[in-house]
Amino acid sequence: MAVSPKNKRVMVTLLKEISEYIANLAQEEQRTVSNLCSKIITDYVNNRKKKEGE
């Protein structure tokens, strides 16, 4: 699957236990693992930016 020019693909290595947990969460939310990871990271970055702006 191609990645749009405005995005960047990254590789992440996770503990198997964490990977399985994320896969279960993604399934519960009807998301792909990649999409859930993207959301988690985006939310984290946005929260950090808010804290830095305070």
mmCIF file of the N, C-alpha and C atoms, coordinates in Angstrom:
data_MODEL
# 
_entry.id   MODEL 
# 
loop_
_atom_site.group_PDB 
_atom_site.id 
_atom_site.type_symbol 
_atom_site.label_atom_id 
_atom_site.label_alt_id 
_atom_site.label_comp_id 
_atom_site.label_asym_id 
_atom_site.label_entity_id 
_atom_site.label_seq_id 
_atom_site.pdbx_PDB_ins_code 
_atom_site.Cartn_x 
_atom_site.Cartn_y 
_atom_site.Cartn_z 
_atom_site.occupancy 
_atom_site.B_iso_or_equiv 
_atom_site.pdbx_formal_charge 
_atom_site.auth_seq_id 
_atom_site.auth_comp_id 
_atom_site.auth_asym_id 
_atom_site.auth_atom_id 
_atom_site.pdbx_PDB_model_num 
ATOM 1   N N  . MET A 1 1  ? 0.845   -1.176 0.000  1.00 0.00 ? 1  MET A N  1 
ATOM 2   C CA . MET A 1 1  ? 0.000   0.000  0.000  1.00 0.00 ? 1  MET A CA 1 
ATOM 3   C C  . MET A 1 1  ? 0.888   1.235  0.000  1.00 0.00 ? 1  MET A C  1 
ATOM 4   N N  . ALA A 1 2  ? 0.578   2.156  -0.873 1.00 0.00 ? 2  ALA A N  1 
ATOM 5   C CA . ALA A 1 2  ? 1.389   3.360  -1.005 1.00 0.00 ? 2  ALA A CA 1 
ATOM 6   C C  . ALA A 1 2  ? 1.101   4.342  0.130  1.00 0.00 ? 2  ALA A C  1 
ATOM 7   N N  . VAL A 1 3  ? 2.113   5.105  0.464  1.00 0.00 ? 3  VAL A N  1 
ATOM 8   C CA . VAL A 1 3  ? 1.981   6.138  1.490  1.00 0.00 ? 3  VAL A CA 1 
ATOM 9   C C  . VAL A 1 3  ? 1.909   7.470  0.776  1.00 0.00 ? 3  VAL A C  1 
ATOM 10  N N  . SER A 1 4  ? 0.942   8.294  1.166  1.00 0.00 ? 4  SER A N  1 
ATOM 11  C CA . SER A 1 4  ? 0.786   9.595  0.519  1.00 0.00 ? 4  SER A CA 1 
ATOM 12  C C  . SER A 1 4  ? 2.016   10.461 0.783  1.00 0.00 ? 4  SER A C  1 
ATOM 13  N N  . PRO A 1 5  ? 2.309   11.391 -0.106 1.00 0.00 ? 5  PRO A N  1 
ATOM 14  C CA . PRO A 1 5  ? 3.501   12.248 0.061  1.00 0.00 ? 5  PRO A CA 1 
ATOM 15  C C  . PRO A 1 5  ? 3.492   13.075 1.352  1.00 0.00 ? 5  PRO A C  1 
ATOM 16  N N  . LYS A 1 6  ? 2.306   13.318 1.926  1.00 0.00 ? 6  LYS A N  1 
ATOM 17  C CA . LYS A 1 6  ? 2.252   14.123 3.160  1.00 0.00 ? 6  LYS A CA 1 
ATOM 18  C C  . LYS A 1 6  ? 2.510   13.286 4.412  1.00 0.00 ? 6  LYS A C  1 
ATOM 19  N N  . ASN A 1 7  ? 2.650   11.969 4.246  1.00 0.00 ? 7  ASN A N  1 
ATOM 20  C CA . ASN A 1 7  ? 2.879   11.064 5.373  1.00 0.00 ? 7  ASN A CA 1 
ATOM 21  C C  . ASN A 1 7  ? 4.252   10.413 5.302  1.00 0.00 ? 7  ASN A C  1 
ATOM 22  N N  . LYS A 1 8  ? 4.648   9.822  6.404  1.00 0.00 ? 8  LYS A N  1 
ATOM 23  C CA . LYS A 1 8  ? 5.928   9.110  6.484  1.00 0.00 ? 8  LYS A CA 1 
ATOM 24  C C  . LYS A 1 8  ? 5.681   7.772  7.161  1.00 0.00 ? 8  LYS A C  1 
ATOM 25  N N  . ARG A 1 9  ? 6.164   6.702  6.569  1.00 0.00 ? 9  ARG A N  1 
ATOM 26  C CA . ARG A 1 9  ? 6.033   5.374  7.160  1.00 0.00 ? 9  ARG A CA 1 
ATOM 27  C C  . ARG A 1 9  ? 7.224   5.147  8.089  1.00 0.00 ? 9  ARG A C  1 
ATOM 28  N N  . VAL A 1 10 ? 6.954   4.593  9.274  1.00 0.00 ? 10 VAL A N  1 
ATOM 29  C CA . VAL A 1 10 ? 8.014   4.281  10.230 1.00 0.00 ? 10 VAL A CA 1 
ATOM 30  C C  . VAL A 1 10 ? 7.861   2.828  10.689 1.00 0.00 ? 10 VAL A C  1 
ATOM 31  N N  . MET A 1 11 ? 8.955   2.257  11.117 1.00 0.00 ? 11 MET A N  1 
ATOM 32  C CA . MET A 1 11 ? 8.937   0.903  11.640 1.00 0.00 ? 11 MET A CA 1 
ATOM 33  C C  . MET A 1 11 ? 9.155   0.978  13.145 1.00 0.00 ? 11 MET A C  1 
ATOM 34  N N  . VAL A 1 12 ? 8.362   0.209  13.879 1.00 0.00 ? 12 VAL A N  1 
ATOM 35  C CA . VAL A 1 12 ? 8.456   0.205  15.335 1.00 0.00 ? 12 VAL A CA 1 
ATOM 36  C C  . VAL A 1 12 ? 8.573   -1.237 15.803 1.00 0.00 ? 12 VAL A C  1 
ATOM 37  N N  . THR A 1 13 ? 9.434   -1.478 16.769 1.00 0.00 ? 13 THR A N  1 
ATOM 38  C CA . THR A 1 13 ? 9.560   -2.807 17.365 1.00 0.00 ? 13 THR A CA 1 
ATOM 39  C C  . THR A 1 13 ? 8.951   -2.757 18.760 1.00 0.00 ? 13 THR A C  1 
ATOM 40  N N  . LEU A 1 14 ? 8.009   -3.666 19.006 1.00 0.00 ? 14 LEU A N  1 
ATOM 41  C CA . LEU A 1 14 ? 7.311   -3.717 20.288 1.00 0.00 ? 14 LEU A CA 1 
ATOM 42  C C  . LEU A 1 14 ? 7.493   -5.090 20.918 1.00 0.00 ? 14 LEU A C  1 
ATOM 43  N N  . LEU A 1 15 ? 7.364   -5.139 22.229 1.00 0.00 ? 15 LEU A N  1 
ATOM 44  C CA . LEU A 1 15 ? 7.303   -6.423 22.903 1.00 0.00 ? 15 LEU A CA 1 
ATOM 45  C C  . LEU A 1 15 ? 6.086   -7.173 22.377 1.00 0.00 ? 15 LEU A C  1 
ATOM 46  N N  . LYS A 1 16 ? 6.198   -8.476 22.270 1.00 0.00 ? 16 LYS A N  1 
ATOM 47  C CA . LYS A 1 16 ? 5.104   -9.285 21.729 1.00 0.00 ? 16 LYS A CA 1 
ATOM 48  C C  . LYS A 1 16 ? 3.821   -9.079 22.538 1.00 0.00 ? 16 LYS A C  1 
ATOM 49  N N  . GLU A 1 17 ? 3.950   -9.007 23.858 1.00 0.00 ? 17 GLU A N  1 
ATOM 50  C CA . GLU A 1 17 ? 2.792   -8.813 24.735 1.00 0.00 ? 17 GLU A CA 1 
ATOM 51  C C  . GLU A 1 17 ? 2.078   -7.489 24.414 1.00 0.00 ? 17 GLU A C  1 
ATOM 52  N N  . ILE A 1 18 ? 2.840   -6.440 24.212 1.00 0.00 ? 18 ILE A N  1 
ATOM 53  C CA . ILE A 1 18 ? 2.262   -5.127 23.887 1.00 0.00 ? 18 ILE A CA 1 
ATOM 54  C C  . ILE A 1 18 ? 1.610   -5.173 22.508 1.00 0.00 ? 18 ILE A C  1 
ATOM 55  N N  . SER A 1 19 ? 2.284   -5.800 21.568 1.00 0.00 ? 19 SER A N  1 
ATOM 56  C CA . SER A 1 19 ? 1.761   -5.906 20.212 1.00 0.00 ? 19 SER A CA 1 
ATOM 57  C C  . SER A 1 19 ? 0.418   -6.639 20.195 1.00 0.00 ? 19 SER A C  1 
ATOM 58  N N  . GLU A 1 20 ? 0.326   -7.723 20.921 1.00 0.00 ? 20 GLU A N  1 
ATOM 59  C CA . GLU A 1 20 ? -0.926  -8.484 20.989 1.00 0.00 ? 20 GLU A CA 1 
ATOM 60  C C  . GLU A 1 20 ? -2.031  -7.666 21.648 1.00 0.00 ? 20 GLU A C  1 
ATOM 61  N N  . TYR A 1 21 ? -1.681  -6.928 22.689 1.00 0.00 ? 21 TYR A N  1 
ATOM 62  C CA . TYR A 1 21 ? -2.665  -6.089 23.384 1.00 0.00 ? 21 TYR A CA 1 
ATOM 63  C C  . TYR A 1 21 ? -3.188  -5.007 22.441 1.00 0.00 ? 21 TYR A C  1 
ATOM 64  N N  . ILE A 1 22 ? -2.288  -4.366 21.716 1.00 0.00 ? 22 ILE A N  1 
ATOM 65  C CA . ILE A 1 22 ? -2.690  -3.324 20.763 1.00 0.00 ? 22 ILE A CA 1 
ATOM 66  C C  . ILE A 1 22 ? -3.558  -3.915 19.662 1.00 0.00 ? 22 ILE A C  1 
ATOM 67  N N  . ALA A 1 23 ? -3.220  -5.107 19.196 1.00 0.00 ? 23 ALA A N  1 
ATOM 68  C CA . ALA A 1 23 ? -4.028  -5.761 18.157 1.00 0.00 ? 23 ALA A CA 1 
ATOM 69  C C  . ALA A 1 23 ? -5.448  -6.005 18.654 1.00 0.00 ? 23 ALA A C  1 
ATOM 70  N N  . ASN A 1 24 ? -5.582  -6.416 19.918 1.00 0.00 ? 24 ASN A N  1 
ATOM 71  C CA . ASN A 1 24 ? -6.913  -6.618 20.497 1.00 0.00 ? 24 ASN A CA 1 
ATOM 72  C C  . ASN A 1 24 ? -7.676  -5.308 20.621 1.00 0.00 ? 24 ASN A C  1 
ATOM 73  N N  . LEU A 1 25 ? -6.997  -4.262 21.066 1.00 0.00 ? 25 LEU A N  1 
ATOM 74  C CA . LEU A 1 25 ? -7.646  -2.951 21.166 1.00 0.00 ? 25 LEU A CA 1 
ATOM 75  C C  . LEU A 1 25 ? -8.109  -2.470 19.792 1.00 0.00 ? 25 LEU A C  1 
ATOM 76  N N  . ALA A 1 26 ? -7.257  -2.632 18.811 1.00 0.00 ? 26 ALA A N  1 
ATOM 77  C CA . ALA A 1 26 ? -7.594  -2.200 17.453 1.00 0.00 ? 26 ALA A CA 1 
ATOM 78  C C  . ALA A 1 26 ? -8.829  -2.940 16.951 1.00 0.00 ? 26 ALA A C  1 
ATOM 79  N N  . GLN A 1 27 ? -8.875  -4.240 17.195 1.00 0.00 ? 27 GLN A N  1 
ATOM 80  C CA . GLN A 1 27 ? -10.024 -5.029 16.762 1.00 0.00 ? 27 GLN A CA 1 
ATOM 81  C C  . GLN A 1 27 ? -11.301 -4.551 17.452 1.00 0.00 ? 27 GLN A C  1 
ATOM 82  N N  . GLU A 1 28 ? -11.219 -4.266 18.746 1.00 0.00 ? 28 GLU A N  1 
ATOM 83  C CA . GLU A 1 28 ? -12.377 -3.766 19.496 1.00 0.00 ? 28 GLU A CA 1 
ATOM 84  C C  . GLU A 1 28 ? -12.884 -2.446 18.916 1.00 0.00 ? 28 GLU A C  1 
ATOM 85  N N  . GLU A 1 29 ? -11.959 -1.604 18.461 1.00 0.00 ? 29 GLU A N  1 
ATOM 86  C CA . GLU A 1 29 ? -12.317 -0.290 17.918 1.00 0.00 ? 29 GLU A CA 1 
ATOM 87  C C  . GLU A 1 29 ? -12.513 -0.319 16.405 1.00 0.00 ? 29 GLU A C  1 
ATOM 88  N N  . GLN A 1 30 ? -12.470 -1.505 15.831 1.00 0.00 ? 30 GLN A N  1 
ATOM 89  C CA . GLN A 1 30 ? -12.620 -1.690 14.387 1.00 0.00 ? 30 GLN A CA 1 
ATOM 90  C C  . GLN A 1 30 ? -11.647 -0.807 13.608 1.00 0.00 ? 30 GLN A C  1 
ATOM 91  N N  . ARG A 1 31 ? -10.394 -0.868 14.027 1.00 0.00 ? 31 ARG A N  1 
ATOM 92  C CA . ARG A 1 31 ? -9.300  -0.140 13.387 1.00 0.00 ? 31 ARG A CA 1 
ATOM 93  C C  . ARG A 1 31 ? -8.217  -1.131 13.000 1.00 0.00 ? 31 ARG A C  1 
ATOM 94  N N  . THR A 1 32 ? -7.315  -0.684 12.150 1.00 0.00 ? 32 THR A N  1 
ATOM 95  C CA . THR A 1 32 ? -6.112  -1.470 11.916 1.00 0.00 ? 32 THR A CA 1 
ATOM 96  C C  . THR A 1 32 ? -5.135  -1.145 13.044 1.00 0.00 ? 32 THR A C  1 
ATOM 97  N N  . VAL A 1 33 ? -4.171  -2.014 13.236 1.00 0.00 ? 33 VAL A N  1 
ATOM 98  C CA . VAL A 1 33 ? -3.136  -1.761 14.251 1.00 0.00 ? 33 VAL A CA 1 
ATOM 99  C C  . VAL A 1 33 ? -2.389  -0.485 13.895 1.00 0.00 ? 33 VAL A C  1 
ATOM 100 N N  . SER A 1 34 ? -2.078  -0.322 12.627 1.00 0.00 ? 34 SER A N  1 
ATOM 101 C CA . SER A 1 34 ? -1.363  0.877  12.178 1.00 0.00 ? 34 SER A CA 1 
ATOM 102 C C  . SER A 1 34 ? -2.166  2.140  12.478 1.00 0.00 ? 34 SER A C  1 
ATOM 103 N N  . ASN A 1 35 ? -3.463  2.101  12.206 1.00 0.00 ? 35 ASN A N  1 
ATOM 104 C CA . ASN A 1 35 ? -4.310  3.263  12.449 1.00 0.00 ? 35 ASN A CA 1 
ATOM 105 C C  . ASN A 1 35 ? -4.385  3.581  13.937 1.00 0.00 ? 35 ASN A C  1 
ATOM 106 N N  . LEU A 1 36 ? -4.520  2.551  14.775 1.00 0.00 ? 36 LEU A N  1 
ATOM 107 C CA . LEU A 1 36 ? -4.563  2.780  16.222 1.00 0.00 ? 36 LEU A CA 1 
ATOM 108 C C  . LEU A 1 36 ? -3.240  3.352  16.722 1.00 0.00 ? 36 LEU A C  1 
ATOM 109 N N  . CYS A 1 37 ? -2.131  2.813  16.244 1.00 0.00 ? 37 CYS A N  1 
ATOM 110 C CA . CYS A 1 37 ? -0.822  3.331  16.649 1.00 0.00 ? 37 CYS A CA 1 
ATOM 111 C C  . CYS A 1 37 ? -0.675  4.793  16.228 1.00 0.00 ? 37 CYS A C  1 
ATOM 112 N N  . SER A 1 38 ? -1.117  5.104  15.036 1.00 0.00 ? 38 SER A N  1 
ATOM 113 C CA . SER A 1 38 ? -1.055  6.489  14.561 1.00 0.00 ? 38 SER A CA 1 
ATOM 114 C C  . SER A 1 38 ? -1.872  7.402  15.467 1.00 0.00 ? 38 SER A C  1 
ATOM 115 N N  . LYS A 1 39 ? -3.069  6.959  15.848 1.00 0.00 ? 39 LYS A N  1 
ATOM 116 C CA . LYS A 1 39 ? -3.918  7.768  16.730 1.00 0.00 ? 39 LYS A CA 1 
ATOM 117 C C  . LYS A 1 39 ? -3.274  7.949  18.097 1.00 0.00 ? 39 LYS A C  1 
ATOM 118 N N  . ILE A 1 40 ? -2.728  6.876  18.652 1.00 0.00 ? 40 ILE A N  1 
ATOM 119 C CA . ILE A 1 40 ? -2.084  6.951  19.967 1.00 0.00 ? 40 ILE A CA 1 
ATOM 120 C C  . ILE A 1 40 ? -0.922  7.940  19.938 1.00 0.00 ? 40 ILE A C  1 
ATOM 121 N N  . ILE A 1 41 ? -0.096  7.848  18.920 1.00 0.00 ? 41 ILE A N  1 
ATOM 122 C CA . ILE A 1 41 ? 1.066   8.736  18.810 1.00 0.00 ? 41 ILE A CA 1 
ATOM 123 C C  . ILE A 1 41 ? 0.623   10.176 18.573 1.00 0.00 ? 41 ILE A C  1 
ATOM 124 N N  . THR A 1 42 ? -0.358  10.376 17.702 1.00 0.00 ? 42 THR A N  1 
ATOM 125 C CA . THR A 1 42 ? -0.862  11.722 17.424 1.00 0.00 ? 42 THR A CA 1 
ATOM 126 C C  . THR A 1 42 ? -1.441  12.356 18.681 1.00 0.00 ? 42 THR A C  1 
ATOM 127 N N  . ASP A 1 43 ? -2.240  11.591 19.426 1.00 0.00 ? 43 ASP A N  1 
ATOM 128 C CA . ASP A 1 43 ? -2.812  12.108 20.678 1.00 0.00 ? 43 ASP A CA 1 
ATOM 129 C C  . ASP A 1 43 ? -1.713  12.474 21.674 1.00 0.00 ? 43 ASP A C  1 
ATOM 130 N N  . TYR A 1 44 ? -0.696  11.634 21.780 1.00 0.00 ? 44 TYR A N  1 
ATOM 131 C CA . TYR A 1 44 ? 0.416   11.898 22.690 1.00 0.00 ? 44 TYR A CA 1 
ATOM 132 C C  . TYR A 1 44 ? 1.132   13.200 22.307 1.00 0.00 ? 44 TYR A C  1 
ATOM 133 N N  . VAL A 1 45 ? 1.430   13.344 21.032 1.00 0.00 ? 45 VAL A N  1 
ATOM 134 C CA . VAL A 1 45 ? 2.137   14.549 20.568 1.00 0.00 ? 45 VAL A CA 1 
ATOM 135 C C  . VAL A 1 45 ? 1.280   15.790 20.798 1.00 0.00 ? 45 VAL A C  1 
ATOM 136 N N  . ASN A 1 46 ? 0.000   15.710 20.493 1.00 0.00 ? 46 ASN A N  1 
ATOM 137 C CA . ASN A 1 46 ? -0.882  16.867 20.700 1.00 0.00 ? 46 ASN A CA 1 
ATOM 138 C C  . ASN A 1 46 ? -0.969  17.243 22.172 1.00 0.00 ? 46 ASN A C  1 
ATOM 139 N N  . ASN A 1 47 ? -1.021  16.245 23.064 1.00 0.00 ? 47 ASN A N  1 
ATOM 140 C CA . ASN A 1 47 ? -1.043  16.534 24.503 1.00 0.00 ? 47 ASN A CA 1 
ATOM 141 C C  . ASN A 1 47 ? 0.251   17.187 24.959 1.00 0.00 ? 47 ASN A C  1 
ATOM 142 N N  . ARG A 1 48 ? 1.383   16.723 24.440 1.00 0.00 ? 48 ARG A N  1 
ATOM 143 C CA . ARG A 1 48 ? 2.673   17.332 24.786 1.00 0.00 ? 48 ARG A CA 1 
ATOM 144 C C  . ARG A 1 48 ? 2.742   18.773 24.310 1.00 0.00 ? 48 ARG A C  1 
ATOM 145 N N  . LYS A 1 49 ? 2.249   19.022 23.103 1.00 0.00 ? 49 LYS A N  1 
ATOM 146 C CA . LYS A 1 49 ? 2.253   20.379 22.562 1.00 0.00 ? 49 LYS A CA 1 
ATOM 147 C C  . LYS A 1 49 ? 1.403   21.309 23.429 1.00 0.00 ? 49 LYS A C  1 
ATOM 148 N N  . LYS A 1 50 ? 0.253   20.805 23.902 1.00 0.00 ? 50 LYS A N  1 
ATOM 149 C CA . LYS A 1 50 ? -0.603  21.612 24.778 1.00 0.00 ? 50 LYS A CA 1 
ATOM 150 C C  . LYS A 1 50 ? 0.129   21.954 26.073 1.00 0.00 ? 50 LYS A C  1 
ATOM 151 N N  . LYS A 1 51 ? 0.816   20.967 26.656 1.00 0.00 ? 51 LYS A N  1 
ATOM 152 C CA . LYS A 1 51 ? 1.545   21.190 27.906 1.00 0.00 ? 51 LYS A CA 1 
ATOM 153 C C  . LYS A 1 51 ? 2.677   22.197 27.707 1.00 0.00 ? 51 LYS A C  1 
ATOM 154 N N  . GLU A 1 52 ? 3.351   22.125 26.570 1.00 0.00 ? 52 GLU A N  1 
ATOM 155 C CA . GLU A 1 52 ? 4.448   23.049 26.288 1.00 0.00 ? 52 GLU A CA 1 
ATOM 156 C C  . GLU A 1 52 ? 3.931   24.471 26.100 1.00 0.00 ? 52 GLU A C  1 
ATOM 157 N N  . GLY A 1 53 ? 2.688   24.590 25.619 1.00 0.00 ? 53 GLY A N  1 
ATOM 158 C CA . GLY A 1 53 ? 2.104   25.906 25.374 1.00 0.00 ? 53 GLY A CA 1 
ATOM 159 C C  . GLY A 1 53 ? 1.525   26.556 26.603 1.00 0.00 ? 53 GLY A C  1 
ATOM 160 N N  . GLU A 1 54 ? 1.418   25.815 27.703 1.00 0.00 ? 54 GLU A N  1 
ATOM 161 C CA . GLU A 1 54 ? 0.831   26.374 28.933 1.00 0.00 ? 54 GLU A CA 1 
ATOM 162 C C  . GLU A 1 54 ? 1.764   27.314 29.631 1.00 0.00 ? 54 GLU A C  1 
# 
